[in-house]
Amino acid sequence: MGRLADRDSRETREKILNEAISVFEVKGYNKTSMRDIQIKAQVSKGTIYYHFKNKEELFLCCIKKVSEESLKSWKEISSNLQSATDKLYAWTELGIIEMRSPKTKSLFEYTNQLTETEAGHEHVEGLLKNELDAVKIIIEEGKDTGEFRKDLNSHDTSVILMNLVTGFNEASLYGYKTLDEQKALGACAVRLFIEGLK
């Protein structure tokens, strides 16, 4: 009996997470209420609060789920690529696609209101560490294969790359409105960046 209840509880939690992700995508973090999620998930208020203490915790769990799915997707993509250079191009393109995602926009909306001392900020830093580590692996691989300079600081280089890709969130302000235009701009940025890595 206990296992069945545990499975039902896990399934309910997963359902709430999936429905919350879709609500946050449409309404953003600030405009989403727990009531919106309750209605979408078709569960009681008590059920939501049994699994998540508040909207912030629920949102952070949603971001963690999306981040894990994104990293899984990246591992599948990168496993088919041979060179660090090819991986850098692919990672940048994937990052540009993610920057256009409503999920990412909600994350920026949330993080922009945090101070560096708040627990949510630390949680987001932890999630970004996984992404940062994925980039560091590419840089280290490039150093090992001779594609990139051996004296590069992998951490600093990865942080710069992540900020470069994050900047594509604003590319539409400069006339790069379509995904294809932003991908082409990203490829140009990587070409320029790689020249500095060699």
Rosetta blueprint (number, residue, H / E / L):
1 M L
2 G H
3 R H
4 L H
5 A H
6 D H
7 R H
8 D H
9 S H
10 R H
11 E H
12 T H
13 R H
14 E H
15 K H
16 I H
17 L H
18 N H
19 E H
20 A H
21 I H
22 S H
23 V H
24 F H
25 E H
26 V H
27 K H
28 G H
29 Y H
30 N H
31 K H
32 T L
33 S L
34 M H
35 R H
36 D H
37 I H
38 Q H
39 I H
40 K H
41 A H
42 Q L
43 V L
44 S L
45 K H
46 G H
47 T H
48 I H
49 Y H
50 Y H
51 H H
52 F L
53 K L
54 N L
55 K H
56 E H
57 E H
58 L H
59 F H
60 L H
61 C H
62 C H
63 I H
64 K H
65 K H
66 V H
67 S H
68 E H
69 E H
70 S H
71 L H
72 K H
73 S H
74 W H
75 K H
76 E H
77 I H
78 S H
79 S L
80 N L
81 L L
82 Q L
83 S L
84 A H
85 T H
86 D H
87 K H
88 L H
89 Y H
90 A H
91 W H
92 T H
93 E H
94 L H
95 G H
96 I H
97 I H
98 E H
99 M H
100 R L
101 S L
102 P H
103 K H
104 T H
105 K H
106 S H
107 L H
108 F H
109 E H
110 Y H
111 T H
112 N L
113 Q L
114 L L
115 T L
116 E L
117 T L
118 E L
119 A H
120 G H
121 H H
122 E H
123 H H
124 V H
125 E H
126 G H
127 L H
128 L H
129 K H
130 N H
131 E H
132 L H
133 D H
134 A H
135 V H
136 K H
137 I H
138 I H
139 I H
140 E H
141 E H
142 G H
143 K H
144 D H
145 T H
146 G L
147 E L
148 F L
149 R L
150 K L
151 D L
152 L L
153 N L
154 S H
155 H H
156 D H
157 T H
158 S H
159 V H
160 I H
161 L H
162 M H
163 N H
164 L H
165 V H
166 T H
167 G H
168 F H
169 N H
170 E H
171 A H
172 S H
173 L H
174 Y H
175 G L
176 Y L
177 K L
178 T L
179 L H
180 D H
181 E H
182 Q H
183 K H
184 A H
185 L H
186 G H
187 A H
188 C H
189 A H
190 V H
191 R H
192 L H
193 F H
194 I H
195 E H
196 G H
197 L H
198 K L
